[in-house]
Amino acid sequence: MALPKRRHSRSRTRQRRAHDSLNQPSVSKCPECGEPKMLHQLCGGCGVYKGKNIIQLEDELN
């Protein structure tokens, strides 16, 4: 098993770890109801995806 011959410096370690941070998920507004939703996901407020009504929610039935 290979072992490092020398210790890595703090700057070299931190440069490598600079890419490990998490990004916030992309959020957009639903064109139908204006509620925030994730990209490429079904809208939780109205049940619409790409302009088509995929599911009918309980709120709309009453």
N, C-alpha and C positions, 0 to 999 in steps of 0.2 A: 504494500500500500504506500502510495507516495505521500510524503510529508513536506510542508513548505520549509525552505531553507532559511528564509528571512521573514520577519514580521511585516505585515502590510501597514503602511502609514495611515493615520486618521483620515487624511484628505482622500487617499485612494479608496478607503472603505466607504467614506461618506459619498464619494462620487458614484460608486456602485449602487449604494442604497437610495440615491436620489430618484431612481425610477421605480421604487417599490411603493410609493404612496398611492392611495386610492383616489379615484376621481368620483365626483358627485354624478349621480345618474342624470341623463338628459330628460328634461320634462318640457312638454309643450301643452298648449291649450286645445281642448276638443273643439272642432269647428261647429259641432251641433249645439252643445250645452255650455261651452266655455270653461268647463272644469279641467283642472290640471291632470294630465295623464302621461304615462311613459310612452316613448316613441315605439312604434310597431307593436302596440298593445291595445287590447280592447278597452274602451272607455268604461270606467266603473260607474259613471253617473247616468249614462243613457244607453249603454250597451251597443254602441255603434263602432264599426271598424271599417276604414276606407270608404265612408259614405254609405255603408250597408248596415241595416239593423240586424245584428247577429243574434242577440238574445233579447227577450222582453223581460224587463225587470218588474218586480212586484209593485213598485211605486206607480208605474204606468198602467197597470191593470185596474187599479181602483179609480 
